[in-house]
């Protein structure tokens, strides 16, 4: 069930390997772990996809893809999870990560001036924001990534056990029909 659900939405390995934009990766895409849907591969992809999604960096998808290549986990899932932070949800996540960083670094809340579209405003205000935002993003990313990893491990284990018990009940029902 979980595997079938993921297979429905994740592109096939052949589609990814045949894409001309990825030819520069050469044989790296031929590692079967990048496309397998097993408990380990999906759980590690959950960690890296969620961790990178929380980081306030441009190019989250290539960073998640590089992590998936390096740690040999499910590439499409790691890249897809970075879209949790999209233009609509990003302000919420930035606010949460800023507050987390402010609490960890024990900083007082700052009052921002009205935003202007100038380099001077950006340089002055970003100087006050970047440390708590970076610290909070790393901590929150590690927290969400770890929760995603262990949640997927637990869900996968529960799902396998649940299906095993269903098959046992079905077999037991078939044996009693045969015995009668």
C-alpha positions as CSV (number, residue, x, y, z in Angstrom):
1,X,0.0,0.0,0.0
2,X,2.6,2.6,1.0
3,X,4.9,1.5,-1.8
4,X,2.0,1.6,-4.3
5,X,1.0,5.0,-3.2
6,X,4.5,6.4,-3.5
7,X,5.0,4.7,-6.9
8,X,1.9,6.4,-8.2
9,X,3.4,9.9,-7.7
10,X,7.1,9.4,-8.1
11,X,8.6,9.4,-11.6
12,X,10.1,6.2,-12.8
13,X,13.9,5.7,-12.8
14,X,13.9,5.4,-16.6
15,X,12.2,8.8,-16.9
16,X,14.8,10.4,-14.7
17,X,17.7,8.7,-16.3
18,X,16.6,9.6,-19.8
19,X,16.1,13.3,-18.9
20,X,18.8,15.3,-20.8
21,X,19.2,17.7,-17.8
22,X,20.7,14.8,-15.7
23,X,23.2,13.4,-18.2
24,X,26.0,15.3,-16.4
25,X,25.6,12.9,-13.4
26,X,26.6,10.0,-15.6
27,X,26.6,6.7,-13.7
28,X,25.6,8.2,-10.4
29,X,21.9,7.7,-11.3
30,X,22.4,4.0,-12.0
31,X,22.6,3.2,-8.2
32,X,19.4,1.2,-7.5
33,X,19.1,2.6,-4.0
34,X,18.2,6.0,-5.5
35,X,14.9,4.6,-6.7
36,X,14.1,1.7,-4.4
37,X,11.1,2.0,-2.1
38,X,12.2,0.2,1.0
39,X,12.0,1.3,4.6
40,X,15.6,2.5,4.8
41,X,15.7,4.4,1.5
42,X,12.4,6.1,2.1
43,X,13.2,7.0,5.8
44,X,16.5,8.5,4.9
45,X,14.9,10.5,2.1
46,X,12.3,11.8,4.5
47,X,15.1,13.0,6.8
48,X,17.1,14.8,4.1
49,X,14.0,16.1,2.2
50,X,12.5,17.6,5.4
51,X,15.9,18.9,6.7
52,X,16.7,20.7,3.5
53,X,13.1,22.0,3.1
54,X,13.4,24.0,6.4
55,X,16.7,25.6,5.5
56,X,16.3,29.2,4.1
57,X,18.5,28.6,1.1
58,X,17.9,29.0,-2.6
59,X,18.1,25.8,-4.6
60,X,16.7,23.4,-2.1
61,X,15.9,20.8,-4.7
62,X,19.5,20.4,-6.0
63,X,20.8,20.3,-2.3
64,X,18.3,17.6,-1.5
65,X,19.3,15.7,-4.7
66,X,22.9,15.9,-3.7
67,X,22.1,14.6,-0.2
68,X,20.2,11.7,-1.8
69,X,23.0,10.9,-4.1
70,X,25.6,11.1,-1.3
71,X,23.5,9.1,1.3
72,X,22.1,6.7,-1.4
73,X,18.4,7.2,-0.5
74,X,15.3,7.7,-2.6
75,X,16.1,10.6,-4.9
76,X,12.6,11.6,-6.1
77,X,11.1,11.6,-2.6
78,X,13.9,13.7,-1.1
79,X,13.6,16.2,-3.9
80,X,9.7,16.3,-3.7
81,X,9.7,16.9,0.1
82,X,11.5,20.2,-0.3
83,X,8.2,21.6,-1.7
84,X,6.8,21.5,1.8
85,X,8.3,25.0,2.0
86,X,6.8,26.8,-1.0
87,X,6.1,30.5,-1.5
88,X,2.9,30.2,0.5
89,X,4.2,28.3,3.5
90,X,7.7,29.8,3.6
91,X,6.8,32.9,5.8
92,X,5.3,30.6,8.4
93,X,8.3,28.4,8.5
94,X,10.7,31.4,8.5
95,X,8.8,32.9,11.5
96,X,8.9,29.6,13.4
97,X,12.6,29.0,12.7
98,X,13.4,32.6,13.6
99,X,11.6,32.2,16.9
100,X,13.3,28.9,17.6
101,X,16.7,30.5,16.9
102,X,15.9,33.5,19.0
103,X,15.0,31.3,21.9
104,X,18.1,29.1,21.6
105,X,20.4,32.1,21.2
106,X,18.6,33.9,24.0
107,X,18.1,37.1,21.9
108,X,15.5,39.7,22.5
109,X,12.8,40.1,19.8
110,X,13.7,42.8,17.3
111,X,11.3,45.3,15.8
112,X,11.6,45.6,12.0
113,X,11.2,48.8,10.2
114,X,8.8,48.9,7.3
115,X,10.2,46.9,4.4
116,X,11.8,48.9,1.6
117,X,13.1,47.6,-1.7
118,X,16.6,48.8,-1.1
119,X,20.0,47.2,-0.5
120,X,20.5,49.4,2.5
121,X,17.4,48.2,4.2
122,X,18.2,44.6,3.4
123,X,21.7,44.9,4.7
124,X,20.7,46.5,8.0
125,X,17.7,44.2,8.7
126,X,19.3,41.0,7.5
127,X,22.2,41.6,9.9
128,X,19.8,41.3,12.8
129,X,17.9,38.3,11.4
130,X,20.4,35.9,9.9
131,X,21.9,34.4,13.1
132,X,18.6,33.4,14.8
133,X,17.1,32.4,11.4
134,X,20.1,30.1,10.6
135,X,20.3,28.6,14.0
136,X,16.6,28.0,14.2
137,X,16.5,26.6,10.7
138,X,19.2,24.0,11.4
139,X,17.6,23.0,14.8
140,X,14.1,22.9,13.3
141,X,15.3,21.1,10.2
142,X,17.1,18.4,12.4
143,X,13.9,18.1,14.5
144,X,11.5,17.7,11.5
145,X,14.0,15.5,9.7
146,X,14.4,13.2,12.7
147,X,10.7,13.1,13.3
148,X,10.1,12.3,9.6
149,X,12.7,9.5,9.7
150,X,11.3,7.8,12.8
151,X,7.7,8.3,11.7
152,X,8.4,6.6,8.4
153,X,10.3,3.8,10.1
154,X,7.3,3.3,12.5
155,X,4.7,3.6,9.8
156,X,6.5,1.2,7.5
157,X,6.9,-1.4,10.3
158,X,3.2,-1.0,11.3
159,X,2.1,-1.4,7.7
160,X,4.2,-4.5,7.1
161,X,2.9,-6.1,10.4
162,X,-0.7,-5.1,9.6
163,X,-0.5,-6.7,6.2
164,X,1.2,-9.8,7.7
165,X,-1.7,-10.2,10.2
166,X,-4.3,-9.7,7.4
167,X,-2.6,-12.5,5.4
168,X,-2.5,-14.8,8.4
169,X,-6.2,-14.2,9.1
170,X,-7.0,-14.9,5.4
171,X,-4.9,-18.1,5.5
172,X,-6.5,-19.2,8.7
173,X,-10.0,-18.6,7.1
174,X,-9.0,-20.6,4.1
175,X,-7.7,-23.5,6.1
176,X,-11.0,-23.7,8.1
177,X,-13.0,-23.8,4.8
178,X,-10.8,-26.6,3.5
179,X,-11.1,-28.6,6.7
180,X,-14.9,-28.4,6.6
